[in-house]
Amino acid sequence: MSSFTEDEIAAELNRRRNAIENRDAENLENMRRAERIGCDTVCLSCGTPVKSYVVSDPANPLCDTCLGN
């Protein structure tokens, strides 16, 4: 039995949906920024534009900062 009201559940679902939409919008903007400056991917951790030949793992692209180099 849930102790949450319908309003609390609706508010939580709305918060989660908004967080997902914000994350997706940020990812889209990062990819657009990468394309504008000539990069073909972005770091999955911080969103920094990087060229695919610079990353060590193309399936999981990370910039030098996030790799700790």
N, C-alpha and C positions, 0 to 999 in steps of 0.2 A: 504494500500500500504506500503510495507516494504522499508525502506531506506538503507537496508544493501545490499551489493554486494554479488554475488554468492561466491566469494572468502572468504568474511567475514563469511558467513553462513557455508561454508565448514570448515573453520578454527575452528569455535565454535563447530561444530559437532565433529570434530576430537579431540578437547580438552576434550569434555565431554566423548567421547569413551575411550580416554586414562585414564581419571580419574576413570572411572568405571573399566577398566582393572587393574589399579594399586590397587584399593580398593579390588577387587576380589583376586588378587595375595597376598596382605597383609593378607586378611582373611584366605586364604589357608595356608600360612606360619604360622600364629598363631595357626591354628588347628593342623598342623604337629608338631609344638613345644609343644603343649599341649599333644599330643599323646606320644611324646618322653619322657616327664617327668611324665607320668602316669595320666594325667588329661583327663577328657572326654568332656570338653566344654571350651569355652573362654568367657570372659566378652564382652558383646556386645558394651560397651562404649569404653574401652581402649585396648581390646585384650589380657588381662592378662589370662593365663591358670588357670582354677579353676575346682574343682571337683563338680559334679552336686549336691551332697548332701549338699554342703556348701551354694549354692545360695538359696535365699528366694523364687524365682519364676522361675521354670525350663523353662518356655516359654520365659522369658526375663532375662537370666542370667547376673548378675552384680557382680563384686568383692566387697569386703568390702570397699575398697577405694572409689569406685564410688557410693556405697550406702551411704557413709558418716558415716560409723561405725568406 
